[in-house]
Amino acid sequence: MPKFLVKRWHGMHHLWAFVLMILLTVTVAWYEWKLGLVGLVLAGAVGVYSVLAERAFRRDLKAYLGTLSYRVKKAGNEVISELPFGIILYNEDKTIEWHNSFVTDMLGRESVVGESLVELFPTLSQAKDREGTVEAAINGSIYELLFRFDERLLYIRDITRRWHLAKRYEEEKLALGIVMMDNLEEVTQGMDDQQRSLLLSKATAEITEWAQKFQLYLKRLTSDRYLLITDQKTLKQLELSRFVILDEVREMTLEQKIPMTLSIGFAAGADSIVELGQWAQMSLDIALGRGGDQAAVKSGQRQSFYGGKSNAVEKRTRVRARVVAHALRDLIKESDNVVIMGHKMPDMDAIGAAVGVLKAASQFGREAFIVLEGINPAIQKMMEMLKEEEKLFKRFITPDHAHSLIDSGSLVVVVDTHKASMVKEPRLLALAEKVVVIDHHRRGEEFINNAILVYMEPYASSTCELVTELLQYIHDRIVLDVRESTALLAGITVDTKSFSLRTGSRTFEAASFLRRNGADSTMIQRMLKEDLAEYIKKAEMIRHAEIVYEHIAIAVTESGRQYSQLLIAQSADTLLNMTDVLASFVIGERSDGLIGISARSLGHMNVQVVMERMGGGGHLTNAAAQQEGTVAEVAQRLKQVLHDIETEEGLFE
């Protein structure tokens, strides 16, 4: 009982009032004893009544507080037992010591005291000992587990309804897609109106049937472009189906010399409708930049690709080349100087293309330089050839020298790559206000975003082919000297394996132009000659090859031995010449300590997709990647990726 309720005579005012009454009574009795006697009796009665009243108050207060304590204790027990969430107390060994009735109803068992928390909730085995929440599914319901590790206390809350609402909200979020016929003009060239209409009708019917099957809203925007509106739940179904419409349309139009292919860009998870539309267009651009005949899906931060089993279709017209050449010409004229750079560990294609852009800049009297640091074995013989031309060779500068040249009036041209992380000096991209990208690789998720001019054509055999076409339009009477034209032709020769892979009519036209300008094929043959010691190393690498999935050759070099990236790539090319080998992978340790993987195929398998899953990229028939670890570990990762692709959609077209 609180003391302030018992000690009610604070200041003793009641006692002093009683003493005062006695004194007054004595005073009255001094003058009149009869009145004093009456006063004394009355004062005594008041005193007795006060004592009895105080005792009665204390007795009633005790009784009330006793009843209240019982009620509070009873209500507390009932509240804890009937709480709409669970409470579990456990010890240091995570063994349950006590729980309320919510846990009993949740588990459908009378008591779980003495059992382990981890056995009841297996998801807790992955949780660290820190306060936070964990979701667990029990008997078809979803529960949220909230920890208080200091008190060894666990709260359990039923979030099934909220979880389903959140899931439904995510599934019903808007998803936008754009479907585009990649090569409508190429396919319909030479057709009359009736044949063209019939082909379009067939393709449209196939797309419409596919849209109806997956409950997509389809709206035709132009003759070769459609808008798709759906939700994220349906988009996941489309991804699980791996966008079968790509194969259906291609197979339906196989009777054409160039089967019609589709490119699809999808987007979901953006913060606004405007951003969602921008993402959808960006996804379509990426799909087209990777060669078409595929779907690119951007969902939040995730970018996924589906399809891409066929080679990019060569454009028969050079309209785009002419437009890009004129735009590049204007940019060069507006610039104070031009800095050209390729990718790390450059090959002949990168150096040859850089020499071509250098020639274009010199035609308009602009100072131009090529960024190069160190000469690797892949370009050693080409650089020896260029060194013979002093005016040309002195244009090669180090990255530090390039830094001092960059200002607001500089133009940076990136050749043979479109990834900022792959260029020789990424800091130059941030310093320059004007960046141009010229590349023939299939576009990846990473891209140089601040480029004001992008010329990416995945159908091209090499960047040298693209630069050669640009040179023909950039100046009316351009004249290349022998070493410039030879460098460009060498880049084409290397990337096409002496015109045996990825060649189109425009490849030979570019080679013909270079040959007319004095390109020396004999000089190229001398550059491509192999050293005997290197050839023996290549034979040792090939000796370890094994065949998997009947048509895939994988060669893993010996641990501890280092090889150049060029030798690894050449070994993959050689393996591809073996009977029944449709794709080859060579794994070896490079001189920089990384594990290099070179992948090649004859077109029946998309090695670019395989290498992208290994952190690299490239072309459908030519790709590579670099990883950390040992050759055995990387080989195991590669086999796991091949197994996953085979399970998901098959390795071969």
C-alpha positions in Angstrom: 0.0 0.0 0.0 1.4 3.4 -0.9 2.7 5.3 2.2 1.0 8.5 1.2 -2.3 6.8 1.6 -1.5 5.5 5.1 0.2 8.5 6.6 -2.7 10.9 6.1 -1.7 13.2 9.0 0.8 15.2 7.2 1.8 18.3 9.3 -0.1 16.7 12.3 -2.9 19.2 11.8 -5.5 16.7 13.0 -3.6 16.0 16.3 -3.0 19.7 16.9 -6.7 20.4 16.3 -7.7 17.8 18.9 -5.1 19.2 21.4 -6.6 22.7 20.8 -10.1 21.4 21.6 -8.9 19.9 24.9 -7.2 23.2 25.9 -10.4 25.2 25.1 -12.5 22.7 27.1 -10.1 23.1 30.1 -10.4 26.9 29.8 -14.2 26.8 29.7 -14.2 24.4 32.7 -12.2 26.9 34.7 -15.1 29.3 34.5 -18.0 26.9 34.3 -17.2 23.3 35.1 -20.6 22.0 33.7 -19.9 23.4 30.3 -16.3 22.1 30.5 -17.5 18.6 31.2 -19.8 18.7 28.2 -17.0 19.9 26.0 -14.7 17.2 27.3 -17.2 14.5 26.5 -17.8 15.9 23.0 -14.0 16.2 22.3 -13.5 12.5 23.4 -16.3 11.4 21.1 -14.7 13.3 18.2 -11.4 11.6 19.0 -12.9 8.1 19.2 -14.8 8.7 15.9 -11.6 9.8 14.1 -9.7 6.7 15.2 -12.5 4.4 14.2 -12.9 6.2 10.8 -9.2 5.9 10.1 -9.3 2.1 10.9 -12.3 1.6 8.6 -10.6 3.5 5.8 -7.5 1.4 6.1 -9.5 -1.8 6.1 -11.6 -0.8 3.1 -8.4 0.4 1.2 -6.7 -3.0 1.8 -9.7 -4.9 0.6 -10.0 -2.7 -2.5 -6.3 -2.9 -3.4 -6.3 -6.7 -2.9 -9.3 -7.1 -5.3 -7.6 -4.7 -7.8 -4.3 -6.6 -7.7 -6.0 -9.9 -8.3 -8.0 -8.5 -11.2 -4.8 -6.9 -12.7 -2.9 -10.1 -12.4 -5.7 -12.1 -13.9 -6.2 -9.7 -16.7 -2.4 -9.7 -17.4 -2.3 -13.5 -17.7 -5.3 -13.4 -20.0 -3.9 -10.6 -22.1 -0.5 -12.4 -22.6 -2.3 -15.7 -23.4 -4.8 -14.0 -25.8 -2.4 -11.6 -27.5 -2.7 -11.5 -31.3 1.0 -12.3 -31.6 3.3 -14.9 -30.3 5.9 -14.6 -27.5 8.7 -17.1 -27.0 11.4 -17.0 -24.3 14.5 -19.1 -24.9 17.9 -19.7 -23.3 21.5 -19.3 -24.5 21.3 -22.6 -26.4 18.2 -21.3 -28.2 16.0 -23.8 -26.4 12.4 -22.7 -25.8 11.6 -22.1 -22.1 8.1 -20.5 -22.3 5.6 -19.4 -25.0 2.1 -18.1 -25.0 -1.0 -19.7 -26.5 -0.6 -18.0 -29.9 2.4 -20.2 -30.5 0.4 -23.3 -29.6 -2.3 -22.4 -32.1 0.2 -21.5 -34.7 2.1 -24.8 -34.6 -1.0 -26.9 -33.8 0.8 -28.5 -30.8 0.1 -28.3 -27.0 3.6 -27.3 -26.0 7.0 -26.8 -27.6 8.9 -26.0 -24.4 12.3 -27.7 -24.4 12.6 -27.8 -28.2 15.1 -26.0 -30.3 14.2 -22.7 -32.0 16.2 -23.7 -35.1 14.3 -26.9 -35.5 10.9 -25.2 -35.3 12.0 -22.3 -37.6 14.7 -23.6 -40.1 15.1 -20.2 -41.6 16.7 -19.0 -38.4 19.8 -21.1 -39.2 20.7 -18.4 -41.8 20.0 -15.5 -39.5 22.8 -13.8 -37.6 22.6 -13.1 -33.9 21.5 -9.5 -34.3 18.2 -7.8 -33.8 16.0 -7.8 -36.9 13.2 -9.6 -38.6 13.0 -12.9 -40.4 10.1 -14.2 -42.5 9.1 -17.9 -42.1 6.3 -20.0 -43.7 4.5 -22.3 -41.3 1.4 -24.4 -42.2 0.6 -22.3 -45.2 0.9 -18.9 -43.4 3.6 -16.3 -43.4 5.0 -15.1 -40.1 7.4 -12.4 -39.2 9.9 -13.2 -36.4 11.2 -10.2 -34.5 14.2 -10.8 -32.2 15.3 -9.2 -29.0 18.6 -11.0 -28.4 19.6 -9.2 -25.2 16.4 -10.4 -23.5 16.4 -13.8 -25.4 12.9 -12.9 -26.6 11.2 -13.7 -29.9 8.0 -12.0 -31.1 5.9 -13.7 -33.8 3.4 -11.8 -36.0 1.1 -13.2 -38.6 1.7 -11.2 -41.8 0.0 -13.6 -44.3 -2.6 -11.1 -45.4 0.0 -8.2 -45.7 2.4 -10.5 -47.5 -0.2 -11.5 -50.1 -1.2 -7.9 -50.5 2.4 -6.9 -51.1 2.9 -9.8 -53.5 -0.3 -8.8 -55.4 0.9 -5.2 -55.5 4.2 -6.2 -57.0 2.6 -8.6 -59.5 0.1 -5.9 -60.7 2.7 -3.2 -61.2 2.8 -2.0 -64.8 5.2 -3.4 -67.3 5.8 -1.9 -70.8 7.2 -3.6 -73.8 8.1 -2.7 -77.4 8.3 -5.3 -80.2 10.1 -4.4 -83.3 10.7 -6.3 -86.6 14.5 -6.1 -87.0 15.0 -6.5 -90.7 11.7 -5.8 -92.3 13.3 -3.7 -95.1 15.9 -6.4 -95.9 13.4 -9.2 -95.9 10.9 -7.4 -98.1 13.4 -6.0 -100.6 12.4 -7.3 -104.0 8.9 -8.2 -102.9 5.8 -6.8 -104.6 3.1 -5.2 -102.5 1.0 -8.4 -102.3 4.0 -10.5 -101.0 5.0 -7.8 -98.5 1.4 -7.6 -97.2 1.1 -11.4 -96.9 4.4 -11.6 -94.9 3.4 -8.7 -92.6 0.0 -10.3 -92.1 1.6 -13.6 -91.1 4.0 -12.0 -88.7 1.3 -9.8 -87.2 -1.0 -12.8 -86.7 1.8 -14.7 -84.9 2.5 -11.7 -82.6 -1.3 -11.2 -82.0 -1.8 -14.9 -81.1 1.2 -14.7 -78.7 -0.2 -11.6 -77.1 -3.6 -13.2 -76.6 -2.1 -16.3 -75.1 -0.3 -14.3 -72.4 -3.1 -11.7 -72.0 -1.0 -8.8 -73.2 -2.5 -5.6 -74.5 -1.1 -5.1 -78.0 -1.1 -1.9 -79.9 0.5 -1.4 -83.3 2.5 1.8 -83.5 4.1 1.6 -87.0 4.3 -1.1 -89.7 7.2 -2.7 -87.8 6.7 -1.7 -84.2 4.2 -2.7 -81.5 3.5 -1.6 -77.9 2.8 -4.1 -75.2 1.2 -3.4 -71.8 1.0 -6.0 -69.1 1.9 -6.5 -65.4 4.9 -7.9 -63.7 3.3 -11.3 -63.0 2.8 -11.8 -66.8 6.3 -10.5 -67.5 7.7 -13.3 -65.3 5.7 -15.8 -67.2 7.1 -14.4 -70.5 10.6 -14.8 -69.0 9.9 -18.4 -68.0 8.8 -19.1 -71.5 12.0 -17.4 -72.7 10.0 -15.4 -75.2 9.1 -18.2 -77.6 7.7 -15.7 -80.1 11.3 -15.0 -81.2 11.7 -18.6 -82.4 8.1 -18.8 -83.8 8.4 -15.8 -86.1 11.9 -16.8 -87.2 10.8 -20.3 -88.1 7.6 -19.1 -89.8 9.6 -16.9 -92.2 12.4 -19.4 -92.9 11.4 -19.6 -96.6 12.8 -16.1 -97.0 16.5 -15.7 -97.8 16.8 -13.6 -94.6 14.2 -14.9 -92.0 12.4 -12.1 -90.2 13.5 -11.7 -86.6 12.1 -9.7 -83.7 13.7 -7.6 -81.0 11.8 -7.0 -77.8 12.5 -4.5 -75.1 10.6 -4.8 -71.7 10.7 -2.7 -68.6 9.2 -3.0 -65.1 9.8 -1.6 -61.6 10.4 2.0 -62.5 9.4 4.8 -60.1 7.2 6.6 -62.8 5.5 5.9 -66.0 7.8 8.2 -67.9 10.9 6.4 -66.6 9.2 3.1 -67.4 8.8 4.1 -71.0 12.4 5.3 -71.2 13.6 1.9 -69.8 11.5 0.0 -72.4 13.1 2.0 -75.2 16.5 1.5 -73.7 15.9 -2.2 -73.4 14.9 -2.3 -77.1 18.0 -0.3 -78.0 20.2 -2.8 -76.1 18.5 -5.8 -77.9 19.1 -4.1 -81.3 22.7 -3.3 -80.3 23.3 -6.9 -79.5 22.3 -8.0 -83.0 18.5 -8.3 -82.6 16.5 -11.6 -82.6 16.4 -11.4 -78.8 14.5 -9.9 -75.8 16.1 -7.5 -73.2 14.2 -7.1 -69.9 15.0 -4.4 -67.4 13.3 -5.1 -64.1 14.5 -2.6 -61.4 18.3 -3.0 -61.3 18.2 -6.4 -63.1 18.9 -6.6 -66.8 18.2 -10.0 -68.5 18.6 -11.2 -72.1 16.7 -14.0 -73.9 17.2 -15.4 -77.3 20.0 -14.1 -79.5 20.7 -17.5 -81.1 21.2 -16.1 -84.6 23.8 -13.9 -86.1 23.1 -10.2 -86.7 21.7 -9.6 -90.1 24.0 -7.5 -92.4 22.5 -4.2 -93.5 22.5 -4.0 -97.3 22.5 -0.2 -97.4 25.1 2.2 -96.2 22.8 5.0 -95.3 23.6 4.8 -91.6 27.4 4.7 -92.4 27.1 7.9 -94.5 25.0 9.7 -91.8 27.5 8.7 -89.0 30.5 9.7 -91.2 29.1 13.2 -91.7 28.3 13.6 -88.0 31.8 12.4 -87.1 33.3 14.8 -89.6 31.4 17.8 -88.1 32.6 16.7 -84.6 36.2 16.5 -85.7 36.0 20.0 -87.3 34.5 21.5 -84.1 37.2 20.0 -81.9 40.7 21.3 -81.0 42.2 17.8 -80.9 41.2 14.2 -81.0 42.2 11.4 -78.6 41.6 7.8 -79.7 41.7 4.8 -77.4 40.7 1.1 -77.6 40.2 -1.5 -75.0 42.7 -2.9 -72.5 45.2 -5.4 -74.0 44.4 -4.1 -77.5 44.4 -6.4 -80.6 45.0 -5.6 -84.2 41.3 -4.6 -84.8 41.5 -1.9 -82.0 44.9 -0.6 -83.3 43.8 -0.7 -86.9 40.5 1.1 -86.2 42.4 3.7 -84.2 44.8 4.3 -87.1 41.8 4.8 -89.4 40.2 7.4 -87.1 43.6 9.1 -86.8 43.6 9.4 -90.6 40.1 11.0 -90.6 41.2 13.6 -88.0 44.4 14.4 -90.0 42.3 15.1 -93.1 40.8 18.1 -91.4 44.0 19.4 -89.9 43.3 18.3 -86.3 45.9 17.0 -83.9 45.1 13.4 -83.1 46.7 10.9 -80.8 46.2 7.2 -80.0 46.4 6.2 -76.3 48.6 3.1 -75.8 50.5 1.9 -72.8 52.8 -1.1 -73.4 52.8 -3.4 -76.4 51.3 -6.9 -75.9 52.2 -9.9 -78.1 48.9 -9.6 -80.1 50.0 -6.2 -81.6 53.8 -6.5 -81.4 54.4 -7.2 -85.1 51.8 -4.6 -86.1 53.5 -1.9 -84.0 56.9 -2.9 -85.5 55.4 -2.3 -88.9 53.9 1.1 -87.8 57.3 2.1 -86.2 58.7 2.2 -89.7 56.5 5.3 -90.4 57.8 7.8 -87.9 55.0 10.4 -88.4 52.5 7.7 -87.6 54.3 6.1 -84.7 54.8 9.3 -82.8 51.0 9.7 -82.6 50.9 6.9 -80.0 51.0 8.5 -76.5 50.7 7.3 -72.9 47.6 7.8 -70.7 49.4 10.4 -68.6 50.2 12.4 -71.8 46.6 12.1 -72.9 45.4 13.6 -69.6 47.3 16.8 -70.3 45.7 17.1 -73.8 42.1 16.8 -72.7 40.1 20.1 -72.4 36.7 21.3 -73.2 37.4 21.3 -76.9 38.8 17.8 -77.1 37.0 14.9 -78.8 37.5 11.3 -77.4 36.9 8.4 -79.8 36.5 4.9 -78.3 37.0 2.0 -80.8 36.4 -1.7 -80.5 34.6 -1.5 -77.1 31.5 0.2 -75.6 32.2 -0.5 -72.0 33.7 2.2 -69.8 35.5 -0.4 -67.6 37.2 -1.9 -70.7 38.9 1.2 -72.1 42.5 1.8 -71.5 42.0 5.0 -69.5 38.4 5.4 -68.1 39.2 8.8 -66.5 39.5 10.4 -70.0 35.8 9.7 -70.5 34.9 11.7 -67.4 37.2 14.6 -68.5 35.9 14.8 -72.1 32.7 16.6 -73.0 32.5 14.9 -76.4 32.8 11.1 -76.7 32.2 9.0 -79.8 31.9 5.2 -79.7 32.6 3.0 -82.7 32.2 -0.8 -82.0 31.1 -4.0 -83.6 30.5 -6.0 -80.5 27.0 -7.0 -79.3 25.8 -4.4 -76.7 26.1 -5.4 -73.1 24.4 -4.0 -70.0 27.3 -1.7 -69.3 27.7 1.2 -71.7 29.4 4.6 -72.1 26.5 6.8 -71.2 27.9 10.2 -72.0 28.6 9.4 -75.7 27.1 11.9 -78.1 27.6 9.7 -81.2 27.4 5.9 -81.1 28.1 3.7 -84.2 27.5 0.1 -83.1 26.8 -2.5 -85.8 27.1 -6.1 -84.5 26.7 -7.5 -88.0 30.1 -6.1 -88.9 33.1 -8.4 -89.0 35.3 -5.9 -87.2 35.7 -2.3 -86.1 38.2 -1.8 -88.9 35.4 -2.6 -91.4 33.1 0.1 -89.8 36.0 2.7 -89.8 36.9 1.8 -93.4 33.3 2.5 -94.5 33.3 5.8 -92.5 36.5 6.9 -94.2 34.9 6.5 -97.7 32.2 9.0 -96.7 34.1 11.3 -94.3 36.1 12.9 -97.2 35.6 13.1 -100.9 39.2 12.2 -101.9 40.7 10.3 -99.0 44.1 8.6 -99.8 45.5 6.1 -97.3 49.2 5.2 -97.3 50.4 1.6 -97.3 50.8 1.2 -93.6 47.4 2.8 -92.7 45.5 0.6 -95.2 47.5 -2.5 -94.1 46.7 -1.9 -90.5 43.0 -1.6 -91.2 43.0 -4.7 -93.4 45.0 -6.6 -90.8 42.3 -5.9 -88.2 39.6 -7.3 -90.6 41.8 -10.3 -91.4 42.4 -11.2 -87.7 38.7 -10.8 -86.6 37.4 -12.8 -89.6 40.1 -15.6 -89.3 41.3 -14.7 -92.8 37.7 -14.0 -94.1 36.3 -17.4 -93.0 34.0 -16.2 -90.1 31.4 -13.4 -89.8 32.0 -12.0 -93.3 29.4 -10.3 -95.4 29.4 -8.6 -98.7 30.3 -5.3 -97.1 33.3 -6.9 -95.4 34.8 -7.8 -98.9 33.9 -4.3 -100.2 35.8 -2.7 -97.3 38.8 -5.1 -98.0 38.6 -4.2 -101.7 38.8 -0.5 -100.9 41.8 -1.0 -98.6 43.5 -3.2 -101.2 43.0 -0.4 -103.8 44.7 2.0 -101.4 47.8 -0.1 -101.2 47.1 -2.6 -98.3 49.9 -5.2 -98.4 48.6 -8.7 -97.8 52.1 -10.1 -97.7 52.9 -7.8 -94.8 49.8 -9.1 -93.0 50.9 -12.7 -93.5 54.2 -11.8 -91.9 52.4 -10.2 -89.0 50.2 -13.3 -88.5 53.1 -15.8 -88.6 53.4 -17.9 -85.5 56.5 -18.5 -83.5 57.5 -22.2 -83.2 57.8 -22.1 -79.4 54.3 -20.5 -79.2 52.9 -23.2 -81.5 54.3 -25.9 -79.3 52.6 -24.2 -76.3 49.3 -24.1 -78.2 49.6 -27.8 -78.9 50.2 -28.5 -75.2 47.0 -26.5 -74.3 44.9 -28.4 -76.9 46.2 -31.7 -75.7 44.2 -31.3 -72.5 40.9 -30.7 -74.3 37.8 -32.8 -73.4 34.5 -33.0 -75.2 31.2 -32.3 -73.3 27.7 -32.2 -74.6 29.0 -34.1 -77.7 30.0 -31.0 -79.6 31.7 -28.6 -77.0 35.5 -28.8 -76.5 36.9 -27.5 -73.2 40.7 -27.2 -72.8 42.0 -26.4 -69.3 45.8 -25.6 -69.0 48.1 -26.9 -66.3 48.0 -25.0 -63.0 50.9 -22.7 -62.4 51.8 -22.1 -66.1 51.1 -18.7 -67.6 50.0 -18.0 -71.2 49.3 -14.8 -73.2 45.7 -13.9 -73.9 46.5 -14.2 -77.6 47.7 -17.7 -77.3 44.6 -18.7 -75.4 42.4 -17.2 -78.1 44.4 -18.9 -80.9 44.0 -22.3 -79.1 40.3 -21.8 -79.0 40.3 -21.0 -82.8 42.3 -24.1 -83.5 40.0 -26.4 -81.4 37.1 -25.1 -83.5 38.7 -26.7 -86.6 38.3 -30.2 -85.1 35.7 -32.6 -86.4 32.2 -32.4 -84.7 33.3 -29.4 -82.5 30.7 -26.7 -82.7 32.0 -24.6 -79.8 35.3 -24.4 -78.0 36.5 -23.0 -74.6 40.1 -22.6 -73.5 40.9 -21.7 -69.9 44.4 -20.6 -68.9 46.3 -18.4 -66.5 47.4 -15.1 -67.9 50.6 -13.2 -67.2 48.7 -10.7 -65.0 47.4 -13.5 -62.7 43.8 -13.5 -63.9 42.3 -16.6 -65.5 41.4 -16.0 -69.1 38.6 -17.8 -71.0 38.4 -17.6 -74.8 35.2 -18.9 -76.4 34.5 -19.7 -80.0 31.6 -21.2 -82.0 30.5 -21.8 -85.5 27.2 -20.1 -85.0 25.2 -23.0 -83.6 25.8 -21.8 -80.1 25.8 -18.3 -78.6 29.1 -18.2 -76.6 28.4 -14.5 -75.8 25.6 -15.5 -73.4 27.9 -18.0 -71.8 30.7 -15.5 -71.3 28.3 -12.8 -70.0 27.3 -15.2 -67.2 31.1 -15.5 -66.5 31.4 -11.7 -66.3 32.6 -11.2 -69.9 31.0 -10.6 -73.3 31.7 -10.5 -77.0 29.9 -11.9 -80.1 27.7 -14.8 -80.8 30.7 -16.7 -82.2 33.6 -15.0 -80.5 33.6 -14.1 -76.8 35.9 -14.0 -73.7 36.0 -13.4 -70.0 38.5 -13.0 -67.2 38.1 -14.2 -63.6 40.0 -14.6 -60.4 40.8 -18.0 -58.9 42.5 -21.1 -60.2 42.0 -22.7 -63.6 40.3 -25.7 -62.0 37.8 -23.4 -60.2 37.0 -21.4 -63.3 36.6 -24.6 -65.3 34.1 -25.8 -62.8 32.2 -22.5 -63.0 32.1 -22.8 -66.8 30.7 -26.3 -66.7 28.0 -25.2 -64.2 27.0 -22.3 -66.5 26.8 -24.7 -69.5 24.7 -27.0 -67.4 22.3 -24.2 -66.4 21.9 -23.0 -70.0 21.3 -26.5 -71.2 18.6 -27.0 -68.5 17.0 -23.6 -69.2 16.8 -23.5 -73.0 19.4 -25.8 -74.6 22.9 -25.0 -75.7 22.5 -25.3 -79.5 20.1 -23.6 -81.8 
